[in-house]
Amino acid sequence: MTAAAGAPTVKCLVWDLDDTLWDGVVLEGDDPAPFPSALETLAELDRRGILHAAASRGEHQVTHRHLTERRLADWFCATEVGWGTKSAAVRRIAKALNIGLDTIAFVDNDPVERAEVASELPMVRCYPAEEVEQLPEYQEFQPEHVTAEATGRRRLYQAEWQRQQAEEEFTEGRQAFLDSLDLVMELRPATEADLSRASELTVRTHQLNSTGLTYDIDELRELSSAPDHQVLLATLRDRFGDYGIIGLAVTELVGRDSVLRLMLMSCRVASRGAGSVLLHHLIQQALAAGRRPVAHFIPTEANRNLLVTMRFAGYEATVTDENRLVLTVDPERPLPKAPGHTRVIAGAA
């Protein structure tokens, strides 16, 4: 199977296990070794920043024990083992990892299982087990850039899995949990070393992207060095570890306006209120410089939640046409209060 034209790069490959990842059926008493080609694909896609998850039939404890004994468990950011449909398992994985179903691929040796997933989730790309060795050669598994952060993406998502478990066990309410994380956001102008990751963010991020614009490295390099532009990166960390670079803002100074041309935030931190934190900083930065905060916004099916976040931050639509909104902040009106659960450190290049 090949990717449809314009389809996003795969962010997560969901594996069936028996007779796909390994040669045999664990629940039947086998002790199957993984196929060598599967190990090679696991390692190569992981190096590119593509996550792995498992959706397989069987008993969870038995399968998990086998994954652990074969030293395979650490490859996976989410594991769904049971007797329900594979499509339901894939849905839960997408929710757990907070990524779109259209960025997931599924590999299974059973054509009936692949057909079920394809029928229920037509946006998920499905592949037979015989193609495991070829998957890294397919275009949809080839990110435009392989950054240093991409090679550590699995660890970031595994830390997020720990956060989710901690949140499920937390009994004092959502805001108290956010307060307990000790969140710190660092904001700084992009440097040459950041450009690959910044470009990758514009390509990979759809749900929390204000305009859908993408920038390659050369464009970002030009913008970050231009006196009338600022390319600002956001990183986030908490008591569980680093989230890495999770946000990007491209601002242009036009007359007395500070125009936000692009603002995006990784879906991984949507539940942390990170978008509100970044927007509040951008607004305060513009007002402190005596400029009017302005933002361009191109509505899509995916970014509606970001528009709501921008309005809660103080932006109001002043110009509306068929394809674009122009949002402004009235300097005379009191600003909404900044989220209090995240400490912000503004750094310099």
C-alpha positions in Angstrom: 0.0 0.0 0.0 1.2 3.5 -0.8 0.3 6.8 0.9 -2.4 9.0 -0.6 -1.1 12.2 -2.1 -0.8 14.8 0.6 -1.1 12.3 3.4 0.8 13.3 6.6 4.0 11.5 7.6 3.3 8.5 9.8 3.9 9.4 13.5 3.1 5.9 15.0 3.2 2.4 13.6 0.9 0.0 15.4 2.0 -3.6 15.3 0.1 -6.8 15.6 2.4 -9.2 17.5 1.7 -12.9 16.8 3.0 -13.9 13.4 3.8 -10.2 12.6 6.4 -9.0 15.0 7.5 -12.6 15.9 7.2 -16.0 14.5 4.5 -17.8 16.5 1.6 -17.4 19.0 2.5 -16.7 22.6 -0.8 -17.8 24.1 -0.4 -21.2 22.5 2.8 -21.8 24.6 5.3 -20.7 21.9 8.4 -18.7 22.8 8.7 -16.9 19.5 11.7 -14.8 18.6 11.1 -11.6 16.7 11.7 -11.6 12.9 15.1 -10.0 12.2 13.5 -7.7 9.6 11.0 -6.6 12.2 13.8 -5.6 14.6 15.5 -3.7 11.8 12.3 -1.8 11.1 11.7 -1.1 14.8 15.2 0.4 15.1 15.2 2.5 11.9 11.7 4.0 12.4 12.6 4.8 16.0 15.7 6.6 14.9 13.5 8.7 12.6 11.2 9.7 15.5 8.3 7.4 14.5 6.7 5.8 17.5 5.7 2.2 17.9 2.6 0.7 19.6 1.1 -2.7 19.8 -2.5 -3.9 19.2 -2.7 -7.7 19.5 -5.0 -10.5 20.5 -4.2 -12.4 23.7 -3.8 -12.0 27.4 -2.1 -8.8 28.4 0.0 -10.2 31.2 1.2 -13.1 29.1 2.1 -10.9 26.2 3.8 -8.3 28.3 5.9 -10.9 30.0 7.0 -12.2 26.6 7.8 -8.7 25.4 9.9 -8.1 28.5 11.7 -11.4 28.3 12.6 -10.8 24.7 13.7 -7.2 25.5 11.1 -5.8 23.2 8.8 -3.9 25.6 10.9 -0.7 25.6 10.3 -0.2 21.9 6.5 0.5 22.5 4.9 3.7 23.8 1.5 2.0 24.2 0.3 -1.6 24.2 -3.2 -2.8 23.7 -3.7 -6.6 24.1 -7.1 -8.2 24.5 -10.0 -9.6 22.6 -11.8 -6.5 21.2 -11.5 -5.2 17.7 -8.2 -3.9 16.4 -9.9 -0.7 15.3 -11.0 0.0 18.9 -7.4 -0.7 20.1 -6.0 1.7 17.5 -8.4 4.4 18.6 -7.3 4.0 22.2 -3.7 4.2 21.2 -4.3 7.4 19.2 -6.1 8.9 22.2 -3.3 7.8 24.6 -0.6 9.3 22.4 -2.7 12.4 21.5 -2.1 12.1 17.8 -4.4 12.1 14.8 -5.7 8.8 13.4 -4.5 10.0 10.0 -0.9 9.9 11.3 -1.1 6.2 12.3 -0.2 3.1 10.3 -1.1 -0.5 11.1 0.7 -3.7 10.2 -0.9 -7.2 10.6 -0.4 -10.6 9.0 -4.2 -11.2 9.0 -6.1 -9.7 6.0 -9.4 -9.9 8.0 -7.9 -7.7 10.8 -6.5 -5.2 8.3 -9.9 -5.1 6.5 -11.6 -4.4 9.8 -9.3 -1.5 10.7 -9.5 -0.1 7.1 -13.3 -0.2 7.2 -13.7 1.4 10.6 -10.8 3.8 10.3 -10.2 4.6 6.6 -7.7 7.3 7.5 -5.3 4.7 9.1 -2.9 3.2 6.5 -2.7 -0.6 6.7 0.1 -2.9 5.6 0.5 -6.7 5.5 3.2 -8.3 7.6 5.1 -9.3 4.5 6.0 -5.6 3.9 7.5 -5.0 7.3 11.0 -5.0 5.8 10.1 -2.4 3.2 8.2 0.0 5.4 11.2 2.3 6.0 11.5 2.7 2.2 8.0 4.1 1.8 7.6 7.8 1.5 5.1 8.1 4.4 7.7 6.7 6.8 10.3 9.3 5.8 10.2 12.5 7.8 11.7 15.5 6.0 14.2 15.9 8.8 15.6 13.5 11.4 16.5 15.8 14.3 18.3 15.0 17.5 15.0 15.4 19.3 13.3 12.9 16.9 15.7 10.2 17.9 14.5 10.6 21.6 10.8 11.0 20.8 10.0 7.5 22.2 11.4 8.6 25.6 9.3 11.7 25.6 6.1 9.7 25.0 7.0 7.1 27.5 7.4 9.9 30.1 4.0 11.1 29.0 2.6 7.7 29.6 3.9 7.9 33.2 2.2 11.3 33.5 -1.1 9.9 32.4 -0.9 7.1 34.9 0.0 9.6 37.7 -3.0 11.7 36.6 -5.4 8.7 36.7 -4.2 8.0 40.3 -4.5 11.6 41.4 -7.6 12.3 43.4 -7.5 16.0 44.1 -8.8 17.4 40.9 -7.4 18.6 37.5 -6.1 22.0 38.6 -4.3 20.5 41.6 -2.7 17.9 39.3 -1.4 20.6 37.0 -0.1 22.5 40.0 1.7 19.3 41.2 3.6 18.9 37.9 6.0 21.9 38.5 5.7 22.9 34.9 8.4 25.3 33.5 8.2 26.8 30.0 11.3 28.3 28.5 10.9 30.7 25.6 13.8 31.7 23.4 14.6 32.9 19.9 15.5 30.0 17.5 19.1 29.3 16.8 20.7 27.6 13.9 20.8 24.3 15.9 17.0 24.6 16.3 16.0 25.1 12.7 15.5 21.4 11.8 13.2 20.8 14.7 11.3 24.1 14.1 10.7 23.1 10.5 9.6 19.6 11.6 7.1 21.2 13.9 5.4 23.2 11.2 5.1 20.0 9.1 3.9 17.6 11.8 1.5 19.9 13.8 -2.0 20.2 12.5 -4.5 20.4 15.3 -2.9 23.4 17.1 -1.6 25.3 14.1 -3.0 28.8 13.6 -2.5 29.1 9.8 -1.3 25.7 8.5 1.8 27.4 7.1 5.0 25.3 6.8 8.5 26.6 6.7 11.6 24.9 5.5 15.0 25.4 7.2 16.1 28.1 4.7 12.9 30.1 5.2 13.2 29.9 9.0 16.9 30.9 8.9 15.9 34.0 6.8 13.0 34.9 9.2 15.0 34.4 12.4 17.8 36.8 11.1 15.4 39.4 9.8 15.1 42.5 12.0 11.3 42.7 11.5 10.7 39.1 12.4 11.0 36.9 15.5 11.0 33.1 15.5 10.4 32.0 19.1 10.6 28.4 20.4 9.0 27.0 23.5 10.3 24.1 25.5 8.5 22.5 28.5 9.6 20.4 31.4 8.0 19.0 34.6 8.9 16.7 37.4 8.7 13.7 35.1 11.3 15.2 32.6 11.5 17.2 29.4 8.8 17.4 26.8 11.4 18.9 24.4 10.6 21.7 21.9 6.8 21.9 21.9 5.9 25.3 20.4 6.7 27.8 17.8 5.7 31.4 17.1 6.6 33.5 14.0 6.0 37.2 14.6 6.4 40.1 12.2 6.6 43.7 13.2 4.4 45.8 10.9 4.1 49.5 11.7 2.9 49.6 15.3 1.5 46.1 15.2 3.1 42.8 16.3 1.6 40.3 13.9 1.5 36.6 14.8 1.9 34.9 11.4 2.1 31.4 12.8 1.6 29.9 16.2 1.6 26.2 16.8 1.8 23.9 19.8 2.4 20.2 20.0 -0.7 18.1 20.7 1.3 16.4 23.4 0.9 19.4 25.7 -2.6 20.6 24.8 -3.9 19.3 28.1 -1.2 21.3 30.0 -2.6 24.6 28.9 0.7 25.4 27.1 -0.9 27.2 24.2 -2.5 29.7 26.7 0.8 30.2 28.4 2.6 31.0 25.1 -0.1 33.3 23.8 -0.2 35.3 27.1 3.6 35.8 26.8 3.3 37.0 23.2 0.6 39.4 24.1 2.5 40.8 27.1 5.7 41.1 25.0 3.9 43.1 22.3 2.1 45.4 24.8 5.3 46.0 26.7 6.9 47.2 23.4 4.0 49.6 22.8 2.6 47.5 19.9 -0.8 46.1 19.2 -1.0 42.3 19.3 -2.5 41.0 16.0 -2.8 37.4 14.9 -3.7 35.8 11.5 -5.8 32.7 11.7 -6.8 30.3 8.9 -9.6 28.0 10.1 -9.5 24.3 9.3 -11.3 21.3 10.5 -8.4 20.5 12.8 -7.5 23.8 14.5 -10.9 24.9 16.0 -9.7 24.3 19.6 -6.7 26.7 19.0 -9.1 29.4 17.9 -11.0 29.0 21.2 -7.7 29.2 23.1 -6.8 32.4 21.3 -10.1 34.0 22.1 -9.8 33.1 25.8 -6.3 34.7 25.7 -7.8 38.0 24.6 -7.8 38.0 20.8 -11.0 39.1 19.0 -11.8 38.8 15.3 -11.7 42.2 13.6 -11.5 41.2 9.9 -13.1 38.1 8.4 -12.9 36.9 4.9 -13.5 33.6 3.2 -10.1 32.2 4.1 -8.6 34.1 6.9 -9.4 35.8 10.3 -7.5 38.8 11.6 -7.6 38.8 15.4 -6.5 41.7 17.6 -6.1 42.4 21.3 -7.6 45.7 22.6 -4.8 47.3 24.7 -7.5 49.2 26.6 -9.4 46.1 27.8 -8.2 44.1 30.8 -6.4 40.9 29.8 -7.5 37.5 30.9 -5.4 36.2 33.8 -2.3 34.1 32.8 -2.4 30.4 33.7 -0.8 30.1 37.1 0.4 26.5 37.0 3.4 27.1 34.6 6.5 29.2 35.4 7.8 31.0 32.3 11.5 31.7 31.6 12.2 34.0 28.7 15.7 33.6 27.4 17.8 35.3 24.8 19.5 33.8 21.8 
